[in-house]
């Protein structure tokens, strides 16, 4: 693990495309696509020739795709492969990104004053903002508390992936740790395909791969995740375990910048969680308003 190019072609989208196809090919049970599995199969999932046949392309061309020797496959080929592999919308988008991503400088993250004011105005909703590297670049007071102390860099790493995979405290903050870890890896994979020239992102992925068995295990699955909405359990430092709804809001990117993602948490009105958030908010306001 001493080189960026050892990790499914990070920094090289041709090799990244091949790694993604291999991982997804290994997940397709032959019987689910009308093939006989049998006991003598030496590979997990589909063989190369089986996937090529299902996609209607030559075995030689498919092999060159996996090896990173064929570049810029047509939209028709990508669609056929995605259909044969049963990819969902996020995975199809990632496949297309790997096939056609251009080269360019790594974007920078910028939090506008307006965005920070909006975060601060959401006094009853824990919220924080991440960039494509999963660096937490902004937050409000409730978000600071809920995510394990974002305002104190000595307390926790502000990169969500490093916090999850390198800090044991993350497993207390996130009881459903495996789900959160899969999300983080899937988001980093999407970012790596979109920004192949981002040296900081490549270094982050390489470092996590070298230091975390869990990261390597999840990365090898080819998981792709896009930020969405749902429900999560998070352990608050004073209120304990909370089950909260969450929504992700995407801030479009300006030229030369990366788009940001605003993560907002809330609780059902009248619930124990809503009361806990309201109480925490009042306590935070009291601390900020106290005389030094």
N, C-alpha and C positions, 0 to 999 in steps of 0.2 A: 504493500500500500504506500509506496514511496513516490508515486507519480500520479498526476491528475488523470492521465490517459488510462490508468488501470481500472477506473471505476465506470464501466459502461460508457466509455467515450466522453466523459465530462470534458467540455471544451471542444468536442469534435462531434457534431451532430450526425455525421454519417455512422460512426460507431455507436452513438447513443440510439439511433434508430434501430440498428441491429440488435442492441441489447434489449430494447423495449419489445421488439418482435419476438425474440427468444423467450423472454419472461412471459409474455402473453400466450405464446404458443404452448408453453408448458402448463398453462392453467386450463386448457380446453380438454375436457374428457372426450375421447374418441366416440364413445357411444352417444354423446349429446349431439353429434353432427352426422350420425348415421353410419359410423365406422365401428368395426369390431375391435375392442380393446385387446383381448387375449392375454395369456399369461407370459408370453415370450417377448413382450415389448421391452426394449432396453431404455426407452426414453419416457419421461413423464409428459403426458399431454400428447399433442400431435407431432408426427414426424414432419420434417421439412417438405418432403414430397407430397404429403397429405394436405398440408396447408396450401401449397402451390396449386394442387388440383382443385381444392375448394374455391380458391380465389381466381382460378382460370388463367394462371400465368405459368411460365416455364419454371421447372425446378432450378435450372441454372441461374435464371434471373433472380429468383427468390434467394438462392444461396448468396449471390452477390449483394443483395440488399442486407442480409444478416451480417455479412462480413464488412459492410461499409464501403464496398467497391462500386456499387451502383448508386448514383446520386439523382436527386430530383425525380422520383417516380411520379407518374401522371396522377391527376385527381382520380381517374377511373381505377387505377391500380390501388391507390390508397383506400378508396371506397370498398373495393372488392376484398382487400385484406381486413379492413375494419369489420365488414359484415361476416367474413369467415371466422374471425376471432371473437365475435359478439361484443365488440367494444361499445361502451356507453358514450354519451355526448362529450364528456370531459376527455375520455381516452381518445376519441376520434380527433378532437381538437389538438391534443398533444401530438398525435401521430402526424397530423398535417404540419404542425410547427416544426417538428424534427426534420421533415422532408423539405422544407422551404425556408427555414430561418436564415436571414442574412447576417452578415457580420457588422459589427459596429461597436462603439464605445459603451461601456457599462453605464447605465443611467444612474442618476443621483436621486436621493430621496429628499423632498423638501416639504416641510409642514408649514402651511401658510398660517398667518395670524388668525384668519377667519376660522380655519379648521380647529385651531386650539381653543378659540372662543366658543365654538360649538360644543366641543368636548366638555369644557368647564360649565357650560349652561345646562348640560344634561346631568344635573346634580343627583337625580334619583336613579340613574342608569350607569352601572359600571361600563366603561368603554376604554378601548385602547386602539392604537393604530400600528399596523405593520407594513413593511415594504416587502419586495419580492424575495429578499434574503431571510425573511422572518425576524428582522430586527424590529423591536418595538421602539418606534420613533416619537410617539406621543401618547398621552393617557390623561384621564381625569382622576380625581381623588379616589372614587370607589373602584375604578379599574386598577389603580395602584395596589390597593389592599387585596382585591380579589385575585390578582395574578401573582401574589407572593412577594410584593414589595418592590415594584418597578422603580420607585424613586431612589432606592438605595442600591447602587451597582455593586457594593460589597456584599449585599445580602443575596442577590440573584443576578445571573447573567441576563442582559436585556435581549439577547437573541433567543427566541422561543425554542429553536431546535437544540442549541447548546444546553439550555436549561433542562429540556426534557431528557436528553440522552446522557448528559454528563453530571447532572446534579441530582442526587437521590431525593432531595426535598421535593422535586417535581411530582413524585409518586404520592406524596401526601396532599399536595395541592390538587392534583388531578387523579381521583380514585379510578377513573376509567382510563388509565395511563396508556394502555395499548392502542385504544381508539385515537387518543390525542397524538400518539407517536406516528401512527399510520397517516394521519392528516398532515403532520409536519413533513414527513418524507415525501408524500405525494405532492405537496405544494412546492417543495424544493425541486422535485423532478420537473415539474411544469416550468419553473423559473429557469432551470438549467437549459432546457430546450429553447426557451425564448431568448435567453441572453448567454449564448455560448462563449462570448468574449469577456464575461464578467469574472475577473481574476479573484475578487473577494469571495464571490459565490462558489467558485471552483475550489478555492482553498478551504472554505467552510465544509463543503461536502467531503473533501479529501480528509480533513482533520477528523470529522465525525466517523468516517469509515475506518480510520486507523484506531480510534479510541473506543468505539462502541460496537459490541457484537450485535446488539439489538438494531442499531442503525443499519449495519451491513445486511442483517437478515431481512429487514423490511425493504431496503433498497432493492434487493435481489428479486423481489416479487414484481417489480415494474409498476408499483402502485401509482396511480395518478388521482389527485384530489383537487377540486376547485372549491374555494370558500363558498359556503351556502348558508343555510339556516337550520335550526333544529333545537335540540335540548341537550344540555350538558350538566354534569354534576361537578361542582367545584367546592373545595374546602376553604371557607373564609376563616381568617385567623381568630376572630372572636365569635362569629355566628355559627361556626361549624359547617357541616355538610349542607350545601344548598343545591337544589335542582332548579336551574334557570333556563329560560328560553334565550336564544341568541339569534342575532341577525348580522349579516356582513354587508356593508355598504361600500361600494367601490368608487374611489375618487379618480377620475380620468387623469392620465399622464399628460403633462405639458411637454413640448419638445425638449429632449435631453434629460427628462426626468422619468422616474418610474411611477406607475400608478400605485396608490396606497389603498389599503383595506382597513375600514373602520369596523371593529368588532364591538357590538353593543349587546349587553345582557339586560334581561328584565324578568320580572316575576308576575305571576297572576295576581290580580287585585284581591286583597283579603287573605292571601296565603301567608304562611309563616315566613317564607322567603321575602315577600314584599315588606313585611314588618321588619325583618332583619336588615334589609337594605336601607329602609327609611331610618332606622336607628343608627346604623353605621354612618349614613350621610349626616345626621345631626351631630354625631360625635366628631366627624371630620371638620364640620363647620365650626364647632366649638373650639377645636384645637387651633384652627387657622385664625379664629377671632380672638384667641387668648393673648394677653399681653406677654411679651418676651420677659 
